[in-house]
Every structure is written in structure tokens, then in C-alpha cells.
């Protein structure tokens, strides 16, 4: 696999139940994510849990001829580690099933940057703020180190604080593609997110390039307001999870 992408996905979401199975493109969200990854030149692997609720994801993997690995429900880091061991991967890019309009070109650039000698490449700052263009690129070695001393029941959904604790880690943030990137909320957590994303899919097409989607949003400057108000709530939720980690509270939650 030249550009392995681990599609991190579970069906047990609570804010928007079964969001990965909602209709999207020529199938549902997870099928669209697989198609977009392959269309972008990535090699997708479904990385899900052994919970019975995720049996349907294994069925989808068979129907789409996509490799699958099933591991820990709550501990994403250990699931990634075991998946990498199973497929003998040296590195990978994290493809979030919440981000149906990710930029495959940027993901490949992130992996190539990682291979220049880094342990982790962060998403662009705009992506991390909700534009959802790109994930993390990580080496298997750094994931192995991050898993030291944690157990399978620990919640590591917000995984970067665990990795940042490693001494001597070589990390870098992926540069922005544009000098002034357009900000919109293109991640799927709430019902309003789905309305926006489905509207873009109908107008631009499911496999539209991220550049063409951004161009559409720039020409229609009020479009982002459909769900932008949710971004502050999403940010508060992320900060709450990070605070729990800082307080050594690793209780599983969504």
C-alpha cells in the first residue's frame, strides 16, 4: 500500500446516530468515504471495532472490496496500532469518516511530508478548526510508543495529547494550501452538518475536488451559515475531552 489510509469509524455515535450509514453519494457516508479515498489515490482500510453494532461495517468492507480491521471500541490508538501490525504498515494517514469532502491530494502531501523524517504531521490549522480537509499522518512506531501503559478500555478518541507526551517526538503542521483558506464547517457531527454536506453533494457532486467545493462556497458566502453556529459547540466538546485527558479521566464517551 503506497498511501494507506485508516478510515476510523464506528456506528455508535450519539450526537447523530448511525451517521456513517446516512445516505450520501451513490450509497451511504462510509461507502462514499471509501469511494473518495480510492478516487484520490489512497489505499483505504476500514478501521472499526469488534462491537456487534459494527458488524455492518465489515459487511460493507466485503461489498466494496475494502480491507477491514476490527479492534478496541474505545481505544482508537490501540485499534490503529493493531491494524498497522496486522497489515504490516510503517505509516498511515487517518481518514475520518466524519469528513466526507476531505482533500485527497493534501492527504498524500501529508504522508509524503511524514516520510521526510517526522513521527507525526498535524492537519492544517483550518482543517483542525472544522473545514475537515485532511487528517493526521503518523508512523506506526510513534503509535506503538503512545500505547505504552494504556489499556483497551481507555478512551483515546482525542489521541494527540497521548502522542505529544512522547519525548523527542518529531512533529510538524501541514502548511495551508491557500494563504487565506476559506473557513466552513464540513465535518459531520450534527443534523445541520448533514443538511449542508448533502446540499454540497447535490450541487457539486460527491467526488468533486476540494478546490471546486471551496470555489462554490466562496461564490455563495452565506451558504456556510447553515451549520456554522454548531462549530462553537463542537469546539467546546473537543476542549472538554482534552481537559478530561489532562485530568487523567479517560472514561469512554462520544
C-alpha positions in Angstrom: 0.0 0.0 0.0 1.7 3.2 -1.2 -0.6 5.6 0.6 -2.5 3.7 3.4 -5.5 5.5 4.9 -7.2 4.2 8.0 -10.9 5.1 7.9 -11.6 5.4 11.6 -15.3 4.7 12.0 -17.9 3.3 14.5 -21.7 3.2 14.3 -22.2 4.0 17.9 -22.3 7.8 17.6 -24.8 9.6 19.9 -25.0 13.2 18.6 -26.1 11.9 15.2 -26.9 8.2 15.5 -25.6 5.9 12.7 -24.3 8.9 10.8 -21.8 6.8 8.8 -24.8 5.0 7.4 -26.8 8.0 6.3 -27.5 8.3 2.5 -24.7 10.1 0.7 -23.4 9.9 -2.9 -24.1 6.6 -4.6 -24.6 4.8 -1.2 -24.1 5.9 2.3 -21.5 8.0 4.1 -19.0 5.3 4.7 -19.3 3.9 1.2 -18.7 7.5 -0.1 -15.6 7.9 2.1 -14.2 4.6 0.6 -15.0 5.8 -3.0 -13.5 9.2 -2.4 -10.3 7.7 -0.9 -9.8 5.3 -3.8 -10.7 8.1 -6.3 -7.9 10.2 -4.7 -5.2 7.6 -5.0 -5.3 6.5 -1.3 -5.4 2.9 -0.1 -8.3 2.8 2.4 -8.7 0.3 5.2 -11.8 0.3 7.4 -10.6 0.5 11.0 -13.6 -0.2 13.3 -14.4 -2.0 16.5 -15.3 -5.6 17.5 -18.6 -4.3 18.9 -21.6 -6.1 17.3 -23.0 -2.7 16.3 -20.1 -2.5 13.8 -20.8 -5.8 12.0 -22.5 -3.9 9.2 -19.2 -2.1 8.5 -17.5 -5.5 8.0 -20.3 -6.3 5.5 -19.7 -3.0 3.7 -16.0 -3.8 3.5 -16.8 -7.1 1.7 -19.2 -5.4 -0.7 -16.8 -2.7 -1.6 -13.7 -5.0 -1.7 -12.0 -2.9 1.0 -9.7 -4.3 3.7 -11.1 -4.1 7.3 -9.6 -4.4 10.8 -11.7 -4.7 13.9 -10.3 -3.9 17.3 -10.9 -1.9 20.5 -14.1 0.0 20.8 -12.9 3.0 22.9 -9.2 2.9 22.5 -8.5 4.3 19.0 -4.8 4.3 19.4 -4.6 0.6 20.2 -7.0 -0.1 17.3 -4.7 1.8 15.0 -1.6 0.1 16.4 -3.1 -3.4 16.0 -4.4 -2.6 12.5 -0.9 -1.5 11.4 0.6 -4.7 12.8 -2.0 -6.8 11.0 -1.4 -5.2 7.6 2.4 -4.6 8.2 2.1 -0.8 7.8 5.0 1.5 8.6 2.8 4.6 8.4 -0.6 5.8 7.5 -3.0 8.7 7.2 -6.1 9.0 9.4 -9.2 9.4 7.3 -12.1 10.5 9.5 -15.5 9.1 8.4 -16.9 12.3 9.7 -15.3 14.3 6.8 -16.9 13.4 3.5 -15.2 16.1 1.5 -11.6 15.6 2.5 -8.8 16.7 0.2 -7.1 13.5 -1.0 -4.3 15.5 -2.6 -3.5 17.1 0.7 -3.6 13.8 2.5 -1.0 12.4 0.1 1.2 15.5 0.6 0.9 14.9 4.3 2.1 11.3 4.0 5.0 12.4 1.8 5.9 15.1 4.3 5.8 12.5 7.1 8.3 10.3 5.2 10.8 13.1 5.2 11.7 12.1 8.8 8.7 13.1 11.0 6.8 11.0 13.5 3.5 12.9 13.1 2.1 15.5 10.7 -0.8 17.6 12.1 -3.7 18.7 9.9 -3.6 22.3 8.6 -4.9 24.8 11.1 -8.0 25.5 9.1 -8.8 21.8 8.9 -8.5 21.4 12.6 -10.9 24.3 13.1 -13.7 22.5 11.2 -13.0 22.7 7.5 -12.2 19.0 7.6 -9.8 18.8 4.6 -7.1 16.5 6.0 -6.3 14.2 8.9 -3.1 13.2 10.7 -0.2 11.3 9.2 1.5 9.0 11.7 4.3 6.4 11.9 3.5 3.0 13.4 6.5 3.4 15.7 5.0 6.5 17.3 1.7 4.8 17.8 3.4 1.9 19.5 5.1 4.3 21.9 1.8 6.1 22.6 0.1 2.9 23.5 2.7 2.1 26.2 0.9 1.9 29.6 -2.7 2.3 28.4 -5.4 -0.3 28.3 -8.1 -1.2 25.8 -10.9 0.4 27.8 -9.2 3.8 27.8 -10.9 6.5 25.6 -8.3 7.8 23.2 -10.6 9.3 20.6 -8.7 12.6 21.1 -5.4 10.9 20.6 -2.9 13.7 20.0 -2.3 14.6 23.8 -1.1 11.0 24.3 1.3 11.2 21.4 2.6 14.7 22.4 3.8 13.3 25.7 6.4 11.2 24.0 9.9 12.6 24.5 11.8 13.7 21.4 8.8 13.4 19.0 9.3 15.0 15.6 6.2 16.7 14.5 5.1 19.4 12.0 1.9 21.0 10.9 0.9 20.6 7.3 1.1 24.0 5.5 -2.1 25.6 4.3 -2.8 25.1 0.6 -4.1 28.7 0.3 -2.7 31.8 2.0 -6.2 32.7 3.4 -8.2 29.4 3.5 -11.9 29.6 3.3 -13.5 28.6 6.6 -16.6 26.5 6.6 -17.8 23.6 8.8 -17.6 20.5 6.6 -17.5 17.8 9.3 -20.4 15.6 10.2 -21.5 15.7 13.8 -24.9 17.3 13.9 -28.1 17.2 11.8 -27.3 20.7 10.4 -23.9 19.4 9.2 -25.7 16.8 7.2 -28.0 19.3 5.6 -25.0 21.4 4.4 -23.0 18.4 3.2 -25.9 16.9 1.3 -26.6 20.2 -0.3 -23.0 20.5 -1.5 -23.1 16.9 -2.7 -26.2 17.6 -4.9 -24.7 20.9 -6.3 -21.0 20.0 -6.8 -21.1 16.2 -6.9 -19.9 13.6 -4.4 -16.4 13.3 -5.9 -15.9 17.0 -6.6 -12.4 18.2 -5.8 -12.0 20.2 -2.7 -10.8 23.2 -4.7 -14.1 23.2 -6.6 -16.1 22.9 -3.4 -14.2 25.8 -1.8 -14.8 27.9 -5.0 -18.5 27.2 -4.7 -18.6 28.3 -1.1 -16.6 31.5 -1.9 -19.2 32.3 -4.6 -22.0 31.7 -2.1 -20.8 33.3 1.0 -23.9 32.8 3.1 -24.1 29.1 2.5 -21.8 28.2 5.4 -24.3 29.7 7.9 -26.4 26.6 7.7 -24.3 24.9 10.3 -21.5 27.3 11.3 -23.2 28.0 14.7 -22.5 24.4 15.6 -18.8 24.9 15.4 -18.5 26.6 18.8 -20.4 23.6 20.4 -18.2 21.2 18.6 -15.1 23.1 19.8 -16.3 23.1 23.4 -16.9 19.3 23.2 -13.3 18.8 21.9 -11.8 21.0 24.6 -13.8 19.2 27.3 -12.4 15.9 26.1 -8.8 17.3 26.2 -9.4 18.6 29.7 -10.6 15.1 30.8 -7.3 13.7 29.4 -5.3 16.3 31.3 -7.2 15.3 34.5 -6.5 11.6 33.8 -10.2 10.9 33.3 -10.3 8.5 30.4 -13.9 7.5 30.6 -15.3 6.4 27.3 -17.8 8.9 25.8 -18.8 10.0 22.3 
